[in-house]
Amino acid sequence: MGALMQEYIEEAERDLLHTYNRYPVVLDRGDGVYLYDIEGKRYLDFVAGIAVFALGYGNRAYNDALKGQIDKLIHTSNYYYNVPAVEAARHLKAVSGMDRVFFTNSGAEAVEGAIKAARKYAFLKDGKTDHEIIAMNHSFHGRTMGALSVTGNPHYREAFEPGIGNIRFAEMNDFDSVLSCVSDKTCAILLETVQGEGGIYPAQEEFLKKLRALCDERDILLILDEIQCGMGRTGYWFAWQKYGVKPDIMMTAKALGCGVPVGAFLMTEKVGAASLKAGDHGTTYGGNPLACAAVAKVLELFEQNHIVEHVREVSGYLEEKLDGLVSKYDFIQTRRGCGLMQGLVFDRPVGPVIQKALERGLILINAGTQIIRFVPPLVIGKEQVDEMIAILDGCLAEAFE
Ligand SMILES: *Cc1c(COP(=O)(O)O)cnc(C)c1O
């Protein structure tokens, strides 16, 4: 590493609150599925800013749309209408089949909104304020107090207790464990359709279908967190579409704006008509013209470039190549995932592999200590899968053998 990069890293460590153990690289610019650091070194990016930059870096149409909107109008407040928000919502409804959209600034904020909508829905039914939400162990929903309270990892929550309360945790893909948490107070069941941070665990079709039936029977709201697994990543616009299990409320963020900070929670008309009303919820920035111009353009480009179909095509190839590594190395136990959201499960910590890959110009990230996660830009091609596998294979051989 050169002196300049070293200097920036030292200054960052002095000035930024140390809430991340960062990798020793200062990134400067991107081009397609490659990133460059400030010393000009190139990296193949299999992280995409954690499942965010789906379109690849330097997408001309996307960049131009943002520049155009910056020159026109960046912000208005939600007391006035703006065209990009109307267009973004129209398009998002069309691809999700949901009926009402609320734009937020982040994923966690979308989770907060979903929790409030569910509580209000239940409150309007019986006037009580003791409703419970069932969430899953090993889940991740974000760092704000409400989102943290439904995150099924005690390590993230412990120092910040008490959370919002009235949350019960069940086991993912274990319907009986959900049933044992259900009571008359249950207002919602909340889960990621594919758990991300918790280790790339997809919800099973049968589990989701049973949850849907249970929710229908007892008028409980099914809330699906599609913040990481949505927006084409699994080869469907939203992962639940693969199973035909439609949620009452869903959240999206990460790839929604492809880097412009924006999220959304969406609901069916049933929930929209009987939950949050004027004065119940708000945000200064959420859904502002700049953020929504990004969303509208992202959705348009996804369609124009057939991104979802492309994910289905290329992900089969990625799976095949990752399975090859599982067969080759005893210390890799299995592969899990859907589409371009994959995890390789090791019998040991993967930190050394990720470090080595970085040195060799490949950006990877973990999901838990023993899993390498693959969430590349969705425009990745087979050649880049080959390039990634070749580098990773070399790192594996060196790190552990
Ligand atoms: C990243 C993530 C969040 C939180 O989103 P932020 O934008 O970081 O607040 C919530 N849920 C899931 C599944 C995520 O992957």
The ligand as an SDF file (V2000), in Angstrom:
LIG
                    3D

 15 15  0  0  0  0  0  0  0  0999 V2000
  -29.2780   -4.1040    4.8710 C   0  0  0  0  0  0  0  0  0  0  0  0
  -30.5400   -4.6530    5.4140 C   0  0  0  0  0  0  0  0  0  0  0  0
  -31.3990   -3.8900    6.2350 C   0  0  0  0  0  0  0  0  0  0  0  0
  -31.0450   -2.5080    6.7050 C   0  0  0  0  0  0  0  0  0  0  0  0
  -30.9110   -1.6080    5.6590 O   0  0  0  0  0  0  0  0  0  0  0  0
  -30.1040   -0.2270    5.9230 P   0  0  0  0  0  0  0  0  0  0  0  0
  -30.2630    0.5140    4.6440 O   0  0  0  0  0  0  0  0  0  0  0  0
  -28.6920   -0.6070    6.2230 O   0  0  0  0  0  0  0  0  0  0  0  0
  -30.7470    0.4430    7.0610 O   0  0  0  0  0  0  0  0  0  0  0  0
  -32.5790   -4.4580    6.6350 C   0  0  0  0  0  0  0  0  0  0  0  0
  -32.9260   -5.7100    6.2730 N   0  0  0  0  0  0  0  0  0  0  0  0
  -32.1290   -6.4680    5.4900 C   0  0  0  0  0  0  0  0  0  0  0  0
  -32.5690   -7.8270    5.0990 C   0  0  0  0  0  0  0  0  0  0  0  0
  -30.9100   -5.9710    5.0530 C   0  0  0  0  0  0  0  0  0  0  0  0
  -30.1010   -6.7400    4.3140 O   0  0  0  0  0  0  0  0  0  0  0  0
  1  2  1  0
  2  3  1  0
  2 14  2  0
  3  4  1  0
  3 10  2  0
  4  5  1  0
  5  6  1  0
  6  7  2  0
  6  8  1  0
  6  9  1  0
 10 11  1  0
 11 12  2  0
 12 13  1  0
 12 14  1  0
 14 15  1  0
M  END
$$$$
